[in-house]
Amino acid sequence: MRLSFMLNSVPWFRVHIVILNDPGRILSVHLIHTGLVAGWSASMSIYELIIIDPTDPVYDPLWRQGAYVFPFITRLGVTLSVFGWSTGSSLQQSSHLWTYESVAACHLILSGLCVLASIWHWTFWNLDLFSSTRSRVLALDLVRLFGIHLSLASTLCFGFGLGHLTGFFGPGFWSSDALGIVGTIRYVKPVYSIIGLTPYCYGSIAAHHIVAGLVGISVGLWQTASRPGPSLYSLLGLANIEASLSSSIASVFFAGFITSGLVWYGSLSTGLELFGPTRFEWDTGYFSLNIESRVKSIDGLLQKQAWESVPDKVVLYDYIGNNPAKGGLFRSGPMIKGDGIFQNWLGQASFEVGALPVSVRRMPAFFETFPVVLVDLGGTVRADIPFRRAESRYSLEQTKVIVSFLGGLLTGAEYSNPAIVKSYARKAQFGQIFTFDKKTSSSDGVFRTGLRGWYTFGHISLGLLFFFAHLWHGGRSLFKEIWTGVIVNYETTASVEYGRNEKLGEGATKASAFI
């Protein structure tokens, strides 16, 4: 009895062999996986509907509140809620049929249908549909399977580019300017010229999907209708389902790496209003330089009006707390859990040593603490907050630094008290100076990362896992004859490979031996 148990038991990491050479149950496994993904999407959408406060899209945007799936839903054209609020300026009015709530409901229904379909295909696995037209036995035609998958995926790609993005049969795509000010849903006209290679051409997205879809459909139909020669069939391992698994895993980790790069480094498809600024915009001073150029373009006599005319969104982006690289990955919670909810912009803090204008050296992204140093336009240190006051020569008290504000809540105010000047100098390290509501969000003063950080961390981690799985399964399939010591053909495989002819729950088919 003990021997019988050992022959029929399978270790937990080999449990997937019950679907080997079983087309019906392979389909069932894929359906349950799709159902789990759709169910996760629905549950996350419902959760974010509960926690998100949409009342202030400028000072309290979705990406600071911990939204993860909402930005992806919004960029595809869904901007309305059944509760009357919307995202963006709604220049291109989206259909009232598709709201955040209806998207969540549809994903929930899809999840349930996929689970039911999975149960059905697991139960009724022995379908004539999966029988080979030549041998009339259950078999997986991996070449034709690849062609069918490629054709269906390419049809979806082509339809997304031609119908959804262009507005021919869809809402369009989220588009904005380079500073993330006027973002909303717009129709995207395909651009097939060399201009489409520029980083700021939305038309290249639609054109890419249309062209890639047409090429993929053609190749998929060719793969479905044609058969490779014996040499190519053997060389590519087209009879080995593990080789197909290895190839499919490669496409998944490749997509994961590409999307991670697009989200972390920033791209047209990850707009500032939906995903927030990137760390490199802080490192290069992208928004601070833009604010400075706006102010300098106006007559010096109107500096107060110039600062007041700076868009609130640009001012908001120029703050280190919005930097996804500033918060640690192991600090749970949204960005507002760290510093709170923005209330007011105090204005641009301008420091002076006598008649000499100076500026506070901003804190780099990966520093937790940084010395407060005030430098002039040439980069020479003119004042600081010393660590050892006994040896200080440039302290704010000694250099008599004053601070004044233009634009914002404290516009026109000027302070010379060293304690007040020190306070604003420390805050100026973080960029623009704001007041925060710390009570509502129960903030603790520790910066958090945002959507860009979490998405990149998760997808890079899964991509590496899939990359190693690709190497593992690819090595097993390519060198199977070496590590088994058996020349692989139908007779040898049928005699040694567990589950080759075995169907779970059916006693009529003879089971092969356990390795």
Contacts in CASP RR format, 6 or more apart in sequence:
PFRMAT RR
TARGET T0000
AUTHOR 0000-0000-0000
METHOD contacts of the structure
MODEL  1
MRLSFMLNSVPWFRVHIVILNDPGRILSVHLIHTGLVAGWSASMSIYELI
IIDPTDPVYDPLWRQGAYVFPFITRLGVTLSVFGWSTGSSLQQSSHLWTY
ESVAACHLILSGLCVLASIWHWTFWNLDLFSSTRSRVLALDLVRLFGIHL
SLASTLCFGFGLGHLTGFFGPGFWSSDALGIVGTIRYVKPVYSIIGLTPY
CYGSIAAHHIVAGLVGISVGLWQTASRPGPSLYSLLGLANIEASLSSSIA
SVFFAGFITSGLVWYGSLSTGLELFGPTRFEWDTGYFSLNIESRVKSIDG
LLQKQAWESVPDKVVLYDYIGNNPAKGGLFRSGPMIKGDGIFQNWLGQAS
FEVGALPVSVRRMPAFFETFPVVLVDLGGTVRADIPFRRAESRYSLEQTK
VIVSFLGGLLTGAEYSNPAIVKSYARKAQFGQIFTFDKKTSSSDGVFRTG
LRGWYTFGHISLGLLFFFAHLWHGGRSLFKEIWTGVIVNYETTASVEYGR
NEKLGEGATKASAFI
6 514 0 8 1.000
7 513 0 8 1.000
7 514 0 8 1.000
8 514 0 8 1.000
10 17 0 8 1.000
10 18 0 8 1.000
10 498 0 8 1.000
14 498 0 8 1.000
17 498 0 8 1.000
17 499 0 8 1.000
18 25 0 8 1.000
18 499 0 8 1.000
18 502 0 8 1.000
18 504 0 8 1.000
19 25 0 8 1.000
19 26 0 8 1.000
19 28 0 8 1.000
19 29 0 8 1.000
20 241 0 8 1.000
20 497 0 8 1.000
20 499 0 8 1.000
20 500 0 8 1.000
21 138 0 8 1.000
21 139 0 8 1.000
21 140 0 8 1.000
21 241 0 8 1.000
21 499 0 8 1.000
21 500 0 8 1.000
21 501 0 8 1.000
22 125 0 8 1.000
22 138 0 8 1.000
22 503 0 8 1.000
23 125 0 8 1.000
23 127 0 8 1.000
23 130 0 8 1.000
23 138 0 8 1.000
23 139 0 8 1.000
23 140 0 8 1.000
24 121 0 8 1.000
24 122 0 8 1.000
24 125 0 8 1.000
24 127 0 8 1.000
24 130 0 8 1.000
25 121 0 8 1.000
25 122 0 8 1.000
25 125 0 8 1.000
25 504 0 8 1.000
26 140 0 8 1.000
27 121 0 8 1.000
28 117 0 8 1.000
28 118 0 8 1.000
28 119 0 8 1.000
28 121 0 8 1.000
28 122 0 8 1.000
28 125 0 8 1.000
29 118 0 8 1.000
31 114 0 8 1.000
31 115 0 8 1.000
31 117 0 8 1.000
31 118 0 8 1.000
31 121 0 8 1.000
32 114 0 8 1.000
32 115 0 8 1.000
32 118 0 8 1.000
34 114 0 8 1.000
35 110 0 8 1.000
35 111 0 8 1.000
35 112 0 8 1.000
35 114 0 8 1.000
35 115 0 8 1.000
35 118 0 8 1.000
36 111 0 8 1.000
38 107 0 8 1.000
38 108 0 8 1.000
38 110 0 8 1.000
38 111 0 8 1.000
38 112 0 8 1.000
38 114 0 8 1.000
39 107 0 8 1.000
39 108 0 8 1.000
39 110 0 8 1.000
39 111 0 8 1.000
39 112 0 8 1.000
41 69 0 8 1.000
41 104 0 8 1.000
41 107 0 8 1.000
42 104 0 8 1.000
42 105 0 8 1.000
42 107 0 8 1.000
42 108 0 8 1.000
42 111 0 8 1.000
43 108 0 8 1.000
44 68 0 8 1.000
44 69 0 8 1.000
45 69 0 8 1.000
45 70 0 8 1.000
45 73 0 8 1.000
45 100 0 8 1.000
45 103 0 8 1.000
45 104 0 8 1.000
45 107 0 8 1.000
46 104 0 8 1.000
46 108 0 8 1.000
48 66 0 8 1.000
48 67 0 8 1.000
48 68 0 8 1.000
48 69 0 8 1.000
48 70 0 8 1.000
49 81 0 8 1.000
49 100 0 8 1.000
49 101 0 8 1.000
49 104 0 8 1.000
51 65 0 8 1.000
51 66 0 8 1.000
52 62 0 8 1.000
52 65 0 8 1.000
52 67 0 8 1.000
52 70 0 8 1.000
53 60 0 8 1.000
53 65 0 8 1.000
54 62 0 8 1.000
54 81 0 8 1.000
54 85 0 8 1.000
54 87 0 8 1.000
55 85 0 8 1.000
57 87 0 8 1.000
57 88 0 8 1.000
57 273 0 8 1.000
58 312 0 8 1.000
58 313 0 8 1.000
58 316 0 8 1.000
59 312 0 8 1.000
59 316 0 8 1.000
59 341 0 8 1.000
59 342 0 8 1.000
59 343 0 8 1.000
60 336 0 8 1.000
60 341 0 8 1.000
60 342 0 8 1.000
61 273 0 8 1.000
61 276 0 8 1.000
62 70 0 8 1.000
62 71 0 8 1.000
62 74 0 8 1.000
62 87 0 8 1.000
62 274 0 8 1.000
63 71 0 8 1.000
63 274 0 8 1.000
63 275 0 8 1.000
63 276 0 8 1.000
63 335 0 8 1.000
63 450 0 8 1.000
63 451 0 8 1.000
64 322 0 8 1.000
64 334 0 8 1.000
64 335 0 8 1.000
64 336 0 8 1.000
64 341 0 8 1.000
64 450 0 8 1.000
65 334 0 8 1.000
65 335 0 8 1.000
65 336 0 8 1.000
66 333 0 8 1.000
66 334 0 8 1.000
66 335 0 8 1.000
66 336 0 8 1.000
66 450 0 8 1.000
66 451 0 8 1.000
67 451 0 8 1.000
68 451 0 8 1.000
68 454 0 8 1.000
68 455 0 8 1.000
70 100 0 8 1.000
71 270 0 8 1.000
71 274 0 8 1.000
71 275 0 8 1.000
71 451 0 8 1.000
73 100 0 8 1.000
73 103 0 8 1.000
74 87 0 8 1.000
74 174 0 8 1.000
74 274 0 8 1.000
75 173 0 8 1.000
75 174 0 8 1.000
75 269 0 8 1.000
75 270 0 8 1.000
75 271 0 8 1.000
75 274 0 8 1.000
76 164 0 8 1.000
76 171 0 8 1.000
76 173 0 8 1.000
76 174 0 8 1.000
77 94 0 8 1.000
77 98 0 8 1.000
77 171 0 8 1.000
77 172 0 8 1.000
77 173 0 8 1.000
77 174 0 8 1.000
77 185 0 8 1.000
78 94 0 8 1.000
78 98 0 8 1.000
78 99 0 8 1.000
78 100 0 8 1.000
78 103 0 8 1.000
78 171 0 8 1.000
79 86 0 8 1.000
79 87 0 8 1.000
79 88 0 8 1.000
79 90 0 8 1.000
79 94 0 8 1.000
79 184 0 8 1.000
79 185 0 8 1.000
80 86 0 8 1.000
80 94 0 8 1.000
80 96 0 8 1.000
80 98 0 8 1.000
80 99 0 8 1.000
80 100 0 8 1.000
81 99 0 8 1.000
81 100 0 8 1.000
81 101 0 8 1.000
82 99 0 8 1.000
82 100 0 8 1.000
82 101 0 8 1.000
82 102 0 8 1.000
87 273 0 8 1.000
87 274 0 8 1.000
88 183 0 8 1.000
88 184 0 8 1.000
88 185 0 8 1.000
88 273 0 8 1.000
89 182 0 8 1.000
89 183 0 8 1.000
89 184 0 8 1.000
90 184 0 8 1.000
90 185 0 8 1.000
91 184 0 8 1.000
91 185 0 8 1.000
91 186 0 8 1.000
92 171 0 8 1.000
92 172 0 8 1.000
92 184 0 8 1.000
92 185 0 8 1.000
92 186 0 8 1.000
92 187 0 8 1.000
94 171 0 8 1.000
94 185 0 8 1.000
95 171 0 8 1.000
98 171 0 8 1.000
125 503 0 8 1.000
126 138 0 8 1.000
126 503 0 8 1.000
126 506 0 8 1.000
130 138 0 8 1.000
130 139 0 8 1.000
130 140 0 8 1.000
131 137 0 8 1.000
131 138 0 8 1.000
131 139 0 8 1.000
132 138 0 8 1.000
132 139 0 8 1.000
132 141 0 8 1.000
140 241 0 8 1.000
142 238 0 8 1.000
142 239 0 8 1.000
142 241 0 8 1.000
142 244 0 8 1.000
143 223 0 8 1.000
143 227 0 8 1.000
143 228 0 8 1.000
143 233 0 8 1.000
143 238 0 8 1.000
144 223 0 8 1.000
144 224 0 8 1.000
145 244 0 8 1.000
146 220 0 8 1.000
146 223 0 8 1.000
146 244 0 8 1.000
147 219 0 8 1.000
147 220 0 8 1.000
147 221 0 8 1.000
147 223 0 8 1.000
147 224 0 8 1.000
148 220 0 8 1.000
148 224 0 8 1.000
150 216 0 8 1.000
150 219 0 8 1.000
150 220 0 8 1.000
150 223 0 8 1.000
151 216 0 8 1.000
151 217 0 8 1.000
151 220 0 8 1.000
151 221 0 8 1.000
151 224 0 8 1.000
153 216 0 8 1.000
154 212 0 8 1.000
154 213 0 8 1.000
154 214 0 8 1.000
154 215 0 8 1.000
154 216 0 8 1.000
154 217 0 8 1.000
154 219 0 8 1.000
154 220 0 8 1.000
155 213 0 8 1.000
155 217 0 8 1.000
157 209 0 8 1.000
157 212 0 8 1.000
157 213 0 8 1.000
157 216 0 8 1.000
158 209 0 8 1.000
158 210 0 8 1.000
158 212 0 8 1.000
158 213 0 8 1.000
158 214 0 8 1.000
158 217 0 8 1.000
159 209 0 8 1.000
159 210 0 8 1.000
159 213 0 8 1.000
160 209 0 8 1.000
161 190 0 8 1.000
161 205 0 8 1.000
161 206 0 8 1.000
161 209 0 8 1.000
161 210 0 8 1.000
162 168 0 8 1.000
162 206 0 8 1.000
162 209 0 8 1.000
162 210 0 8 1.000
163 169 0 8 1.000
163 170 0 8 1.000
164 170 0 8 1.000
164 171 0 8 1.000
164 172 0 8 1.000
164 173 0 8 1.000
165 172 0 8 1.000
165 173 0 8 1.000
165 187 0 8 1.000
165 188 0 8 1.000
165 190 0 8 1.000
165 205 0 8 1.000
165 206 0 8 1.000
165 209 0 8 1.000
166 172 0 8 1.000
166 187 0 8 1.000
166 188 0 8 1.000
166 189 0 8 1.000
166 190 0 8 1.000
166 206 0 8 1.000
167 187 0 8 1.000
167 188 0 8 1.000
171 185 0 8 1.000
172 185 0 8 1.000
172 186 0 8 1.000
172 187 0 8 1.000
172 188 0 8 1.000
173 185 0 8 1.000
173 186 0 8 1.000
173 188 0 8 1.000
173 202 0 8 1.000
173 205 0 8 1.000
173 206 0 8 1.000
174 183 0 8 1.000
174 184 0 8 1.000
174 185 0 8 1.000
174 186 0 8 1.000
174 271 0 8 1.000
174 273 0 8 1.000
174 274 0 8 1.000
175 183 0 8 1.000
175 184 0 8 1.000
175 185 0 8 1.000
175 186 0 8 1.000
175 188 0 8 1.000
175 202 0 8 1.000
175 268 0 8 1.000
176 182 0 8 1.000
176 183 0 8 1.000
176 184 0 8 1.000
176 271 0 8 1.000
176 272 0 8 1.000
176 273 0 8 1.000
177 183 0 8 1.000
178 200 0 8 1.000
179 272 0 8 1.000
179 287 0 8 1.000
179 290 0 8 1.000
179 311 0 8 1.000
179 313 0 8 1.000
179 314 0 8 1.000
179 317 0 8 1.000
180 271 0 8 1.000
180 272 0 8 1.000
180 273 0 8 1.000
180 313 0 8 1.000
180 317 0 8 1.000
181 311 0 8 1.000
181 313 0 8 1.000
181 314 0 8 1.000
183 271 0 8 1.000
183 273 0 8 1.000
186 202 0 8 1.000
188 202 0 8 1.000
188 203 0 8 1.000
188 205 0 8 1.000
188 206 0 8 1.000
189 203 0 8 1.000
189 206 0 8 1.000
190 203 0 8 1.000
190 206 0 8 1.000
190 207 0 8 1.000
190 210 0 8 1.000
191 201 0 8 1.000
191 203 0 8 1.000
191 204 0 8 1.000
191 206 0 8 1.000
191 207 0 8 1.000
192 207 0 8 1.000
192 211 0 8 1.000
195 201 0 8 1.000
196 203 0 8 1.000
196 204 0 8 1.000
196 207 0 8 1.000
197 204 0 8 1.000
198 204 0 8 1.000
199 267 0 8 1.000
199 268 0 8 1.000
200 268 0 8 1.000
201 268 0 8 1.000
202 268 0 8 1.000
205 268 0 8 1.000
205 269 0 8 1.000
227 233 0 8 1.000
228 236 0 8 1.000
228 238 0 8 1.000
232 238 0 8 1.000
233 239 0 8 1.000
236 243 0 8 1.000
237 243 0 8 1.000
237 477 0 8 1.000
238 244 0 8 1.000
240 477 0 8 1.000
240 480 0 8 1.000
242 473 0 8 1.000
242 474 0 8 1.000
242 476 0 8 1.000
242 477 0 8 1.000
242 480 0 8 1.000
243 473 0 8 1.000
243 474 0 8 1.000
243 477 0 8 1.000
243 478 0 8 1.000
245 473 0 8 1.000
246 470 0 8 1.000
246 473 0 8 1.000
246 474 0 8 1.000
246 475 0 8 1.000
246 477 0 8 1.000
249 466 0 8 1.000
249 469 0 8 1.000
249 470 0 8 1.000
249 473 0 8 1.000
250 470 0 8 1.000
252 463 0 8 1.000
252 466 0 8 1.000
253 462 0 8 1.000
253 463 0 8 1.000
253 464 0 8 1.000
253 465 0 8 1.000
253 466 0 8 1.000
253 467 0 8 1.000
253 470 0 8 1.000
256 459 0 8 1.000
256 460 0 8 1.000
256 462 0 8 1.000
256 463 0 8 1.000
257 459 0 8 1.000
257 460 0 8 1.000
257 463 0 8 1.000
259 455 0 8 1.000
259 459 0 8 1.000
260 455 0 8 1.000
260 456 0 8 1.000
260 458 0 8 1.000
260 459 0 8 1.000
260 460 0 8 1.000
261 267 0 8 1.000
261 456 0 8 1.000
262 269 0 8 1.000
262 270 0 8 1.000
263 270 0 8 1.000
263 275 0 8 1.000
263 451 0 8 1.000
263 452 0 8 1.000
263 453 0 8 1.000
263 455 0 8 1.000
263 456 0 8 1.000
263 459 0 8 1.000
264 278 0 8 1.000
264 324 0 8 1.000
264 452 0 8 1.000
264 453 0 8 1.000
264 455 0 8 1.000
264 456 0 8 1.000
265 278 0 8 1.000
265 280 0 8 1.000
266 275 0 8 1.000
266 278 0 8 1.000
266 452 0 8 1.000
270 452 0 8 1.000
272 313 0 8 1.000
272 317 0 8 1.000
273 313 0 8 1.000
275 451 0 8 1.000
275 452 0 8 1.000
276 317 0 8 1.000
276 322 0 8 1.000
276 324 0 8 1.000
276 450 0 8 1.000
276 451 0 8 1.000
276 452 0 8 1.000
277 286 0 8 1.000
277 287 0 8 1.000
277 317 0 8 1.000
277 322 0 8 1.000
277 323 0 8 1.000
277 324 0 8 1.000
278 324 0 8 1.000
278 452 0 8 1.000
279 323 0 8 1.000
279 324 0 8 1.000
279 325 0 8 1.000
279 326 0 8 1.000
279 365 0 8 1.000
280 286 0 8 1.000
281 287 0 8 1.000
281 317 0 8 1.000
282 320 0 8 1.000
282 323 0 8 1.000
282 325 0 8 1.000
282 365 0 8 1.000
283 364 0 8 1.000
283 365 0 8 1.000
285 318 0 8 1.000
287 314 0 8 1.000
287 317 0 8 1.000
287 318 0 8 1.000
288 318 0 8 1.000
288 362 0 8 1.000
288 431 0 8 1.000
290 314 0 8 1.000
291 310 0 8 1.000
291 314 0 8 1.000
291 315 0 8 1.000
291 318 0 8 1.000
291 348 0 8 1.000
294 306 0 8 1.000
294 309 0 8 1.000
294 310 0 8 1.000
295 303 0 8 1.000
295 306 0 8 1.000
295 307 0 8 1.000
295 310 0 8 1.000
295 348 0 8 1.000
298 305 0 8 1.000
298 306 0 8 1.000
298 309 0 8 1.000
300 306 0 8 1.000
303 406 0 8 1.000
304 406 0 8 1.000
304 407 0 8 1.000
304 411 0 8 1.000
304 412 0 8 1.000
306 406 0 8 1.000
307 347 0 8 1.000
307 348 0 8 1.000
307 406 0 8 1.000
307 407 0 8 1.000
307 408 0 8 1.000
307 411 0 8 1.000
308 407 0 8 1.000
308 408 0 8 1.000
308 411 0 8 1.000
310 407 0 8 1.000
312 345 0 8 1.000
315 345 0 8 1.000
315 432 0 8 1.000
316 322 0 8 1.000
316 342 0 8 1.000
316 345 0 8 1.000
316 432 0 8 1.000
318 431 0 8 1.000
318 432 0 8 1.000
319 430 0 8 1.000
319 431 0 8 1.000
319 432 0 8 1.000
319 434 0 8 1.000
320 326 0 8 1.000
320 362 0 8 1.000
320 363 0 8 1.000
320 365 0 8 1.000
320 429 0 8 1.000
320 430 0 8 1.000
320 431 0 8 1.000
320 447 0 8 1.000
321 327 0 8 1.000
321 335 0 8 1.000
321 339 0 8 1.000
321 430 0 8 1.000
321 447 0 8 1.000
322 335 0 8 1.000
323 365 0 8 1.000
324 449 0 8 1.000
324 450 0 8 1.000
324 451 0 8 1.000
324 452 0 8 1.000
324 453 0 8 1.000
325 365 0 8 1.000
325 366 0 8 1.000
325 449 0 8 1.000
325 453 0 8 1.000
326 365 0 8 1.000
326 447 0 8 1.000
326 449 0 8 1.000
327 446 0 8 1.000
327 447 0 8 1.000
327 448 0 8 1.000
327 449 0 8 1.000
327 450 0 8 1.000
328 447 0 8 1.000
328 448 0 8 1.000
328 449 0 8 1.000
329 449 0 8 1.000
329 453 0 8 1.000
329 454 0 8 1.000
329 457 0 8 1.000
331 446 0 8 1.000
331 447 0 8 1.000
331 448 0 8 1.000
331 449 0 8 1.000
332 448 0 8 1.000
333 448 0 8 1.000
334 441 0 8 1.000
334 448 0 8 1.000
334 450 0 8 1.000
335 447 0 8 1.000
335 448 0 8 1.000
335 449 0 8 1.000
335 450 0 8 1.000
336 441 0 8 1.000
336 443 0 8 1.000
337 441 0 8 1.000
337 442 0 8 1.000
337 443 0 8 1.000
337 444 0 8 1.000
337 448 0 8 1.000
338 441 0 8 1.000
338 443 0 8 1.000
338 444 0 8 1.000
338 445 0 8 1.000
338 446 0 8 1.000
338 447 0 8 1.000
338 448 0 8 1.000
339 436 0 8 1.000
339 438 0 8 1.000
339 443 0 8 1.000
339 445 0 8 1.000
339 447 0 8 1.000
340 436 0 8 1.000
340 437 0 8 1.000
340 438 0 8 1.000
340 440 0 8 1.000
340 441 0 8 1.000
340 443 0 8 1.000
340 445 0 8 1.000
341 436 0 8 1.000
341 437 0 8 1.000
341 440 0 8 1.000
341 441 0 8 1.000
342 434 0 8 1.000
342 435 0 8 1.000
342 436 0 8 1.000
342 437 0 8 1.000
343 434 0 8 1.000
343 435 0 8 1.000
343 436 0 8 1.000
343 437 0 8 1.000
344 408 0 8 1.000
344 409 0 8 1.000
344 434 0 8 1.000
344 435 0 8 1.000
345 407 0 8 1.000
345 408 0 8 1.000
345 409 0 8 1.000
345 432 0 8 1.000
345 433 0 8 1.000
345 434 0 8 1.000
346 405 0 8 1.000
346 408 0 8 1.000
346 409 0 8 1.000
346 410 0 8 1.000
346 433 0 8 1.000
346 434 0 8 1.000
346 435 0 8 1.000
347 405 0 8 1.000
347 406 0 8 1.000
347 407 0 8 1.000
347 408 0 8 1.000
347 409 0 8 1.000
347 410 0 8 1.000
347 411 0 8 1.000
347 432 0 8 1.000
347 433 0 8 1.000
348 405 0 8 1.000
348 406 0 8 1.000
348 407 0 8 1.000
348 432 0 8 1.000
349 360 0 8 1.000
349 403 0 8 1.000
349 404 0 8 1.000
349 405 0 8 1.000
349 424 0 8 1.000
349 427 0 8 1.000
349 428 0 8 1.000
349 433 0 8 1.000
350 357 0 8 1.000
350 403 0 8 1.000
350 404 0 8 1.000
350 405 0 8 1.000
350 406 0 8 1.000
351 357 0 8 1.000
351 358 0 8 1.000
351 359 0 8 1.000
351 360 0 8 1.000
351 374 0 8 1.000
351 383 0 8 1.000
351 401 0 8 1.000
351 402 0 8 1.000
351 403 0 8 1.000
351 421 0 8 1.000
351 425 0 8 1.000
351 428 0 8 1.000
352 358 0 8 1.000
352 401 0 8 1.000
352 402 0 8 1.000
352 403 0 8 1.000
352 404 0 8 1.000
353 374 0 8 1.000
353 376 0 8 1.000
353 382 0 8 1.000
353 383 0 8 1.000
353 399 0 8 1.000
353 400 0 8 1.000
353 401 0 8 1.000
354 400 0 8 1.000
354 402 0 8 1.000
356 376 0 8 1.000
356 382 0 8 1.000
357 376 0 8 1.000
357 377 0 8 1.000
358 374 0 8 1.000
358 375 0 8 1.000
358 376 0 8 1.000
358 382 0 8 1.000
358 383 0 8 1.000
358 401 0 8 1.000
359 374 0 8 1.000
359 375 0 8 1.000
359 428 0 8 1.000
360 372 0 8 1.000
360 373 0 8 1.000
360 374 0 8 1.000
360 425 0 8 1.000
360 428 0 8 1.000
360 429 0 8 1.000
361 370 0 8 1.000
361 371 0 8 1.000
361 372 0 8 1.000
361 373 0 8 1.000
361 374 0 8 1.000
361 375 0 8 1.000
361 429 0 8 1.000
362 428 0 8 1.000
362 429 0 8 1.000
362 430 0 8 1.000
362 431 0 8 1.000
363 370 0 8 1.000
363 429 0 8 1.000
363 430 0 8 1.000
364 370 0 8 1.000
370 429 0 8 1.000
371 384 0 8 1.000
371 385 0 8 1.000
371 387 0 8 1.000
372 384 0 8 1.000
372 385 0 8 1.000
372 422 0 8 1.000
372 425 0 8 1.000
372 426 0 8 1.000
372 429 0 8 1.000
373 381 0 8 1.000
373 383 0 8 1.000
373 384 0 8 1.000
374 381 0 8 1.000
374 382 0 8 1.000
374 383 0 8 1.000
374 384 0 8 1.000
374 401 0 8 1.000
374 425 0 8 1.000
375 381 0 8 1.000
375 382 0 8 1.000
376 382 0 8 1.000
381 394 0 8 1.000
382 394 0 8 1.000
382 399 0 8 1.000
383 394 0 8 1.000
383 395 0 8 1.000
383 396 0 8 1.000
383 399 0 8 1.000
383 401 0 8 1.000
384 392 0 8 1.000
384 394 0 8 1.000
384 395 0 8 1.000
384 396 0 8 1.000
385 395 0 8 1.000
385 396 0 8 1.000
385 422 0 8 1.000
385 425 0 8 1.000
385 426 0 8 1.000
386 392 0 8 1.000
386 394 0 8 1.000
386 395 0 8 1.000
389 395 0 8 1.000
392 398 0 8 1.000
396 418 0 8 1.000
396 421 0 8 1.000
396 422 0 8 1.000
396 425 0 8 1.000
397 418 0 8 1.000
400 416 0 8 1.000
401 418 0 8 1.000
401 421 0 8 1.000
401 425 0 8 1.000
402 414 0 8 1.000
402 415 0 8 1.000
402 416 0 8 1.000
402 421 0 8 1.000
403 414 0 8 1.000
403 415 0 8 1.000
403 420 0 8 1.000
403 421 0 8 1.000
403 424 0 8 1.000
403 425 0 8 1.000
404 412 0 8 1.000
404 413 0 8 1.000
404 414 0 8 1.000
404 415 0 8 1.000
405 411 0 8 1.000
405 412 0 8 1.000
405 413 0 8 1.000
405 414 0 8 1.000
406 412 0 8 1.000
409 435 0 8 1.000
415 421 0 8 1.000
415 424 0 8 1.000
424 433 0 8 1.000
427 433 0 8 1.000
436 443 0 8 1.000
438 445 0 8 1.000
476 483 0 8 1.000
480 488 0 8 1.000
481 487 0 8 1.000
481 488 0 8 1.000
484 496 0 8 1.000
486 492 0 8 1.000
486 493 0 8 1.000
486 496 0 8 1.000
493 500 0 8 1.000
494 500 0 8 1.000
494 501 0 8 1.000
494 512 0 8 1.000
495 512 0 8 1.000
495 513 0 8 1.000
496 512 0 8 1.000
496 513 0 8 1.000
496 515 0 8 1.000
497 512 0 8 1.000
497 515 0 8 1.000
498 512 0 8 1.000
498 513 0 8 1.000
498 514 0 8 1.000
498 515 0 8 1.000
499 511 0 8 1.000
499 512 0 8 1.000
500 512 0 8 1.000
501 509 0 8 1.000
501 510 0 8 1.000
501 511 0 8 1.000
501 512 0 8 1.000
502 509 0 8 1.000
502 511 0 8 1.000
502 512 0 8 1.000
503 509 0 8 1.000
END
